[in-house]
Amino acid sequence: MKKITLRKHHKLFGILIAFFMLMFCVSGIILNHREAVSGIDISRKYLPSDYALRKWNGGLLRGTLKYCGENPDLEGTVFLYGNSGIWSTDSLAASFSDFNSGFSKGVDSRNIKGMAQTSEGSLWAASQFGLYRYDFSEKKWNKRLLDLEYDEKIADITLGGDTLVVAGRSRLYVSLPPYSDFSTITISAPKGYDGKVSLFRTIWMMHSGEILGITGKLFIDAMAIVLIILCVTGIIYWLLPKRIRRLKQKGKDTVACTKWLKGSLNWHDKLGRYTFFVLMFLSFTGWCLRPPVLIAIASGRIPPIPFTEQDSDNAWKDKLRVIRYDYDKHDWLLSTSDGMYSMSSLYVAPVAVEKAPPVSVMGLNVLQKDFKGNWLVGSFSGMYIWNRDNSCITDYTTGKVAEERSGPPFGLFAVSGYTDDLLGKDIIVGSGSGTDDIAMPDELASLPMSLWNLSLEVHTGRIYTILGSASLFYIFLSGLLTMWCLYTGYAIRKKNRRQ
């Protein structure tokens, strides 16, 4: 390709993607340090209308817990929990009260994954960053320490008899009455375990740098800063010549602008050349994490890269999602990123469930029994009724037998929550549509969004709501443009050096 064409492409595509690249870089740095920014919230009034909370949507209602203790102040109380905290109400859902006293600051710290109440009356709540026990005398939540692995988040909490089980993303944490201490269980590898890991997860960790721990994250942060400098110096080099010409026409001094122009070109040239291969790798791995490339790699499995965060003796590292005890079958159901498993005991190797409902790759949101004894299994792939006795799986909405397939990221009805503790009926909550059965207080509509979640919306392109369904291909197109822009810039300098 001619040098003049390379220059035109580099200039044109560089201008087109500069703003979006800046958004990628800033949001990516924030995404790499979730706990550091967990206390920072953003008001929804500054966001597109699609992000307003309505009818308990957006994960605001994930589940409920009906209080059965002896505290008279809480008699008849039903707790609603979700990604913005806990509210108390009664079975008629007539009014709601804030029940978040004691939680750490910030919406992200109030992302409640589950609640549990033990037979002796203690009340527990698991947020992704911590486990809390309610102090009835002080009327607030107190945080309990768990021996979590590095960067491990809490995924779920449940009871099996008098056994309280907290599921981290990699291990289980178990306590018995009086629930003062927790023991750690690293689950045994399942039969046929080959040590391979998800290709999608590997690419994800390489893109963020997490595959090398905090060192890798900081390195990727540095590359994001390099990209920011490339964008800024490129824009300066595009704008300053016009500025210099206008100053000359007016007979004004252009020395300062000329120095800025030369300095910008020098930084743009050297940083681009020295980091070209790393930036191409960073762009390529990000490009793979959204459709249509995501579809091609979603089910791929590869051996873990040696000496990285994935090279672990724990077969379940970052795979655990939801755990429940089945009192009829006398076993534990364990939902993981590798599928559904059963365990006769927490100390034995899980056995894969041969026929289980479809679950979205984004994880399970509902796993509980209905009044008939069937399991309700809900995710962004839909809601399913699962009879474990005959392995019959039917679609909750249509009543038809479910297809035997893995769940897509989003189905026709993305389920984000469920309750049967209110109004005497089953209530399913849609991720976007919410539910019409429960009136949501007006004050909850203005609950803020965490900075981390906003950064995720920016990084994936969902924040650009004007794109509509085309936002699904935002990463694909912007990734191609970014890699072509990097290549043309490198090719230009390579030709210059030859000449």
HELIX and SHEET records of a PDB file:
HELIX    1   1 LYS A    3  LEU A   31  1                                  29    
HELIX    2   2 GLU A   35  VAL A   37  5                                   3    
HELIX    3   3 ARG A   44  TYR A   46  5                                   3    
HELIX    4   4 SER A   49  TYR A   51  5                                   3    
HELIX    5   5 PRO A   72  LEU A   74  5                                   3    
HELIX    6   6 VAL A  107  ARG A  110  5                                   4    
HELIX    7   7 LEU A  199  SER A  208  1                                  10    
HELIX    8   8 GLU A  210  LEU A  212  5                                   3    
HELIX    9   9 GLY A  213  GLN A  249  1                                  37    
HELIX   10  10 VAL A  255  TYR A  274  1                                  20    
HELIX   11  11 PHE A  276  TRP A  287  1                                  12    
HELIX   12  12 VAL A  293  ILE A  297  1                                   5    
HELIX   13  13 ASP A  442  SER A  446  5                                   5    
HELIX   14  14 LEU A  451  THR A  460  1                                  10    
HELIX   15  15 THR A  465  PHE A  473  5                                   9    
HELIX   16  16 TYR A  474  ARG A  498  1                                  25    
SHEET    1   A 2 ASP A  41  ILE A  42  0                                        
SHEET    2   A 2 MET A 449  SER A 450 -1                                        
SHEET    1   B 4 GLY A  63  LYS A  66  0                                        
SHEET    2   B 4 VAL A  78  GLY A  82 -1                                        
SHEET    3   B 4 GLY A  85  THR A  89 -1                                        
SHEET    4   B 4 SER A  97  ASP A  98 -1                                        
SHEET    1   C 4 ILE A 112  GLN A 117  0                                        
SHEET    2   C 4 LEU A 123  SER A 127 -1                                        
SHEET    3   C 4 GLY A 130  ASP A 135 -1                                        
SHEET    4   C 4 LYS A 140  ARG A 144 -1                                        
SHEET    1   D 4 ILE A 154  GLY A 160  0                                        
SHEET    2   D 4 THR A 163  GLY A 168 -1                                        
SHEET    3   D 4 LEU A 172  SER A 175 -1                                        
SHEET    4   D 4 SER A 183  ILE A 185 -1                                        
SHEET    1   E 2 VAL A 197  SER A 198  0                                        
SHEET    2   E 2 ARG A 301  ILE A 302 -1                                        
SHEET    1   F 4 LEU A 320  ASP A 326  0                                        
SHEET    2   F 4 ASP A 331  THR A 336 -1                                        
SHEET    3   F 4 GLY A 339  MET A 343 -1                                        
SHEET    4   F 4 VAL A 351  ALA A 352 -1                                        
SHEET    1   G 4 LEU A 364  LYS A 369  0                                        
SHEET    2   G 4 TRP A 375  SER A 379 -1                                        
SHEET    3   G 4 GLY A 382  ASN A 387 -1                                        
SHEET    4   G 4 CYS A 392  ASP A 395 -1                                        
SHEET    1   H 2 VAL A 415  THR A 419  0                                        
SHEET    2   H 2 ILE A 427  GLY A 430 -1                                        
END                                                                             
